[in-house]
Amino acid sequence: MNGVVIGSRPYPLSPKQPALWKGTTASNTQHSPSSIRTRNCPRIRALSLEEIPPNALRRERDPNWWGGFSLGVDLGMSRTGLAVSKGFSFRPLTVLELRGQKLELRLLEIAEQQDVDEFIIGLPKSRDGKETEQSNKVRSIAGRFAVRAAERGWRVYLLDEHGTSTEAMSLMIDQGLSKSARQGRIDAYAAVMVLERYFELSGQGIELVLPKQLELQEKLRIGPPRDLDF
């Protein structure tokens, strides 16, 4: 994994934060800066979610805030569903049948087209909230992708996606989609449910995937270039 994950819990949190070893998760580093170190490197200061709050939290604090948009990602080993949030509306985008570098580059292209500045990636967990082998695979992919995203000032988050496929199926049935249409779009609708959960929770429970490179952390702190015409 090429990124360090900064975990989150409901606000506020203790100002004292534990040190992290490379590739581990801190579950209480939401507001206060955390420390990250490797065995052969000095301790460095990591970003916190307070320094770069997710869009859902920004909108909760200021309903009139309009910034970047969010891309929901239902990441699969063969199919990846995408959905976009603009304002408080969510809509399915597409389903990609790509893997590896081709998938990452396509995600960046779509993010550019949709004016996205953050990615909300669903993290598969079991019914009792435990992580699985699939969770590890998603974390690994998210860690690599977070490096590419940070080069553009874009953030990558992980959010528990348990139950979103079932919710997506119910939503499509309610909308009257045919069985064949549901089969082809369920991944995109699952990404919609990831976004809905993210905004319903106002960003609580997410994990920021943070690149280890200090220059990329600084790009995340600064954020993407502002669109003067927006």
KOLZAMAR-266808 format. One record per residue (C-alpha): y, x, z; residue in one letter; residue number from 1. Coordinates in Angstrom, 1 decimal. Layout:
BEGIN
> Y | X | Z | a | NUM
...
//
This chain:
BEGIN
> 0.0 | 0.0 | 0.0 | m | 1
> 3.4 | 1.4 | -1.0 | n | 2
> 5.5 | -0.6 | 1.4 | g | 3
> 5.9 | -1.2 | 5.1 | v | 4
> 5.9 | -4.8 | 6.2 | v | 5
> 8.4 | -6.0 | 8.7 | i | 6
> 7.2 | -9.2 | 10.4 | g | 7
> 9.2 | -12.1 | 11.7 | s | 8
> 9.1 | -14.7 | 14.4 | r | 9
> 11.6 | -17.5 | 15.5 | p | 10
> 15.0 | -16.2 | 16.6 | y | 11
> 16.2 | -14.5 | 18.8 | p | 12
> 14.1 | -11.4 | 19.6 | l | 13
> 14.1 | -8.6 | 22.0 | s | 14
> 16.4 | -5.7 | 21.0 | p | 15
> 13.6 | -3.2 | 21.8 | k | 16
> 11.4 | -2.6 | 18.9 | q | 17
> 8.2 | -0.5 | 18.7 | p | 18
> 7.6 | 2.3 | 16.2 | a | 19
> 5.5 | 1.6 | 13.2 | l | 20
> 3.0 | 3.7 | 11.6 | w | 21
> 2.9 | 3.8 | 7.8 | k | 22
> 1.4 | 0.6 | 6.3 | g | 23
> 1.3 | -1.4 | 9.5 | t | 24
> 3.0 | -4.7 | 10.5 | t | 25
> 5.4 | -5.3 | 13.4 | a | 26
> 5.5 | -8.9 | 14.5 | s | 27
> 8.7 | -8.8 | 16.4 | n | 28
> 11.1 | -6.8 | 14.2 | t | 29
> 13.1 | -9.7 | 12.8 | q | 30
> 16.6 | -9.1 | 14.1 | h | 31
> 16.8 | -5.7 | 15.5 | s | 32
> 16.3 | -2.5 | 13.5 | p | 33
> 12.8 | -1.1 | 13.7 | s | 34
> 11.6 | 2.5 | 13.4 | s | 35
> 9.1 | 3.7 | 10.9 | i | 36
> 7.5 | 7.1 | 10.9 | r | 37
> 4.6 | 8.9 | 9.3 | t | 38
> 2.5 | 11.6 | 10.9 | r | 39
> 4.3 | 14.3 | 9.0 | n | 40
> 7.8 | 12.9 | 8.8 | c | 41
> 10.6 | 12.3 | 11.3 | p | 42
> 11.3 | 8.8 | 12.6 | r | 43
> 13.6 | 6.8 | 10.2 | i | 44
> 15.5 | 3.6 | 10.8 | r | 45
> 14.1 | 0.5 | 8.9 | a | 46
> 16.0 | -2.5 | 7.8 | l | 47
> 15.7 | -5.7 | 9.8 | s | 48
> 15.7 | -9.3 | 8.6 | l | 49
> 19.1 | -9.7 | 10.3 | e | 50
> 20.7 | -7.0 | 8.1 | e | 51
> 19.3 | -8.6 | 4.9 | i | 52
> 18.6 | -12.2 | 5.9 | p | 53
> 16.4 | -14.3 | 3.4 | p | 54
> 18.1 | -16.9 | 1.3 | n | 55
> 16.6 | -19.7 | 3.4 | a | 56
> 18.2 | -18.5 | 6.5 | l | 57
> 21.5 | -18.0 | 4.8 | r | 58
> 21.5 | -21.5 | 3.6 | r | 59
> 20.7 | -22.8 | 7.0 | e | 60
> 23.6 | -21.0 | 8.5 | r | 61
> 26.0 | -22.0 | 5.7 | d | 62
> 25.0 | -25.1 | 3.6 | p | 63
> 27.8 | -24.2 | 1.2 | n | 64
> 26.4 | -20.7 | 0.5 | w | 65
> 25.3 | -20.1 | -3.0 | w | 66
> 23.7 | -16.8 | -3.8 | g | 67
> 20.6 | -15.6 | -5.5 | g | 68
> 17.7 | -17.8 | -6.2 | f | 69
> 14.1 | -17.5 | -4.9 | s | 70
> 10.9 | -17.1 | -6.9 | l | 71
> 7.7 | -18.4 | -5.3 | g | 72
> 4.6 | -16.5 | -6.2 | v | 73
> 1.0 | -17.8 | -5.8 | d | 74
> -0.7 | -14.5 | -6.4 | l | 75
> -4.3 | -14.7 | -7.7 | g | 76
> -6.6 | -12.0 | -9.0 | m | 77
> -6.7 | -13.6 | -12.5 | s | 78
> -4.0 | -16.3 | -12.4 | r | 79
> -0.5 | -16.2 | -10.8 | t | 80
> 1.6 | -19.3 | -10.4 | g | 81
> 5.3 | -19.2 | -10.3 | l | 82
> 8.0 | -21.6 | -9.1 | a | 83
> 11.8 | -21.2 | -8.7 | v | 84
> 14.2 | -22.5 | -6.1 | s | 85
> 17.8 | -23.1 | -7.2 | k | 86
> 19.9 | -24.7 | -4.5 | g | 87
> 17.6 | -27.0 | -2.6 | f | 88
> 15.5 | -28.0 | -5.7 | s | 89
> 12.1 | -26.5 | -6.4 | f | 90
> 10.3 | -26.6 | -9.8 | r | 91
> 7.1 | -25.1 | -11.2 | p | 92
> 7.7 | -22.4 | -13.8 | l | 93
> 4.6 | -21.1 | -15.4 | t | 94
> 1.1 | -19.6 | -14.7 | v | 95
> 0.6 | -16.0 | -15.8 | l | 96
> -2.8 | -14.6 | -16.7 | e | 97
> -1.8 | -11.0 | -16.2 | l | 98
> -2.8 | -8.2 | -13.7 | r | 99
> -1.5 | -4.9 | -12.6 | g | 100
> 1.6 | -3.3 | -14.1 | q | 101
> 1.8 | -6.0 | -16.8 | k | 102
> 2.1 | -8.7 | -14.2 | l | 103
> 4.7 | -6.8 | -12.2 | e | 104
> 6.9 | -6.2 | -15.3 | l | 105
> 6.6 | -9.8 | -16.3 | r | 106
> 7.7 | -10.9 | -12.8 | l | 107
> 10.7 | -8.7 | -13.0 | l | 108
> 11.6 | -10.2 | -16.4 | e | 109
> 11.3 | -13.7 | -15.2 | i | 110
> 13.4 | -12.9 | -12.1 | a | 111
> 16.1 | -11.5 | -14.3 | e | 112
> 16.1 | -14.7 | -16.5 | q | 113
> 16.2 | -17.0 | -13.4 | q | 114
> 18.9 | -15.0 | -11.5 | d | 115
> 16.4 | -14.4 | -8.7 | v | 116
> 17.0 | -11.9 | -5.9 | d | 117
> 14.0 | -12.5 | -3.7 | e | 118
> 10.3 | -13.1 | -4.1 | f | 119
> 8.3 | -15.3 | -1.7 | i | 120
> 4.6 | -14.3 | -2.1 | i | 121
> 2.0 | -16.5 | -0.6 | g | 122
> -0.4 | -14.6 | 1.8 | l | 123
> -3.9 | -16.1 | 1.9 | p | 124
> -5.2 | -16.7 | 5.4 | k | 125
> -8.2 | -18.5 | 6.9 | s | 126
> -7.9 | -21.9 | 8.6 | r | 127
> -7.5 | -20.3 | 12.0 | d | 128
> -4.7 | -18.0 | 10.8 | g | 129
> -6.7 | -14.8 | 10.4 | k | 130
> -6.4 | -12.5 | 7.5 | e | 131
> -9.1 | -12.0 | 5.0 | t | 132
> -10.2 | -9.5 | 2.3 | e | 133
> -8.0 | -11.4 | -0.1 | q | 134
> -5.1 | -11.0 | 2.3 | s | 135
> -5.5 | -7.2 | 2.0 | n | 136
> -5.5 | -7.3 | -1.8 | k | 137
> -2.3 | -9.4 | -1.8 | v | 138
> -0.6 | -7.1 | 0.7 | r | 139
> -1.5 | -4.1 | -1.5 | s | 140
> -0.1 | -5.7 | -4.6 | i | 141
> 3.0 | -6.9 | -2.8 | a | 142
> 3.6 | -3.3 | -1.4 | g | 143
> 3.5 | -1.8 | -4.9 | r | 144
> 5.7 | -4.6 | -6.4 | f | 145
> 8.3 | -4.3 | -3.6 | a | 146
> 9.1 | -0.8 | -4.8 | v | 147
> 9.9 | -2.0 | -8.3 | r | 148
> 11.9 | -5.0 | -6.9 | a | 149
> 13.9 | -2.8 | -4.5 | a | 150
> 15.0 | -0.6 | -7.4 | e | 151
> 17.0 | -3.7 | -8.5 | r | 152
> 18.1 | -4.6 | -4.9 | g | 153
> 15.6 | -7.5 | -4.8 | w | 154
> 13.6 | -8.3 | -1.7 | r | 155
> 9.9 | -9.2 | -1.4 | v | 156
> 8.5 | -11.4 | 1.4 | y | 157
> 5.1 | -12.6 | 2.4 | l | 158
> 4.5 | -16.1 | 3.8 | l | 159
> 1.2 | -17.7 | 5.0 | d | 160
> 0.1 | -19.9 | 2.1 | e | 161
> -2.9 | -21.6 | 3.8 | h | 162
> -3.2 | -25.2 | 2.6 | g | 163
> -0.7 | -24.9 | -0.2 | t | 164
> -3.3 | -25.5 | -2.9 | s | 165
> -4.4 | -28.8 | -1.3 | t | 166
> -0.7 | -29.8 | -0.9 | e | 167
> -0.1 | -28.9 | -4.6 | a | 168
> -3.0 | -31.1 | -5.8 | m | 169
> -1.7 | -34.0 | -3.8 | s | 170
> 1.8 | -33.6 | -5.2 | l | 171
> 0.5 | -33.5 | -8.8 | m | 172
> -1.6 | -36.6 | -8.2 | i | 173
> 1.5 | -38.4 | -6.8 | d | 174
> 3.4 | -37.4 | -9.9 | q | 175
> 0.7 | -38.9 | -12.1 | g | 176
> -0.4 | -35.7 | -13.8 | l | 177
> -3.7 | -36.0 | -15.6 | s | 178
> -6.8 | -34.0 | -14.5 | k | 179
> -6.5 | -31.5 | -17.3 | s | 180
> -2.8 | -31.0 | -16.6 | a | 181
> -3.5 | -30.5 | -12.9 | r | 182
> -6.1 | -27.8 | -13.7 | q | 183
> -3.7 | -25.9 | -15.8 | g | 184
> -0.7 | -26.0 | -13.5 | r | 185
> -2.1 | -26.1 | -9.9 | i | 186
> -1.2 | -22.4 | -9.4 | d | 187
> 2.5 | -23.1 | -10.3 | a | 188
> 2.6 | -26.1 | -8.0 | y | 189
> 1.0 | -24.1 | -5.2 | a | 190
> 4.0 | -21.7 | -5.7 | a | 191
> 6.3 | -24.7 | -5.3 | v | 192
> 4.6 | -25.5 | -2.0 | m | 193
> 5.1 | -21.9 | -0.8 | v | 194
> 8.8 | -22.3 | -1.5 | l | 195
> 9.0 | -25.7 | 0.2 | e | 196
> 7.3 | -24.3 | 3.3 | r | 197
> 9.7 | -21.3 | 3.2 | y | 198
> 12.8 | -23.4 | 3.2 | f | 199
> 11.5 | -26.0 | 5.7 | e | 200
> 11.0 | -23.1 | 8.1 | l | 201
> 14.4 | -21.6 | 7.3 | s | 202
> 12.7 | -18.3 | 6.6 | g | 203
> 10.9 | -18.1 | 9.9 | q | 204
> 7.4 | -16.7 | 9.8 | g | 205
> 8.0 | -14.5 | 6.7 | i | 206
> 7.4 | -10.8 | 6.5 | e | 207
> 9.7 | -8.4 | 4.7 | l | 208
> 7.8 | -5.9 | 2.6 | v | 209
> 9.9 | -2.7 | 2.9 | l | 210
> 9.5 | 0.3 | 0.7 | p | 211
> 9.2 | 3.6 | 2.5 | k | 212
> 11.7 | 5.4 | 0.3 | q | 213
> 15.1 | 5.6 | 2.1 | l | 214
> 17.1 | 5.3 | -1.1 | e | 215
> 15.3 | 2.0 | -1.9 | l | 216
> 16.0 | 0.7 | 1.6 | q | 217
> 19.7 | 1.4 | 1.0 | e | 218
> 19.5 | -0.5 | -2.3 | k | 219
> 18.1 | -3.5 | -0.4 | l | 220
> 20.9 | -3.2 | 2.2 | r | 221
> 23.6 | -3.2 | -0.6 | i | 222
> 21.8 | -5.9 | -2.6 | g | 223
> 21.8 | -6.6 | -6.3 | p | 224
> 25.0 | -6.2 | -8.4 | p | 225
> 27.2 | -9.3 | -8.1 | r | 226
> 27.6 | -11.5 | -11.1 | d | 227
> 31.4 | -11.9 | -11.4 | l | 228
> 30.9 | -15.0 | -13.6 | d | 229
> 28.7 | -16.8 | -11.1 | f | 230
//
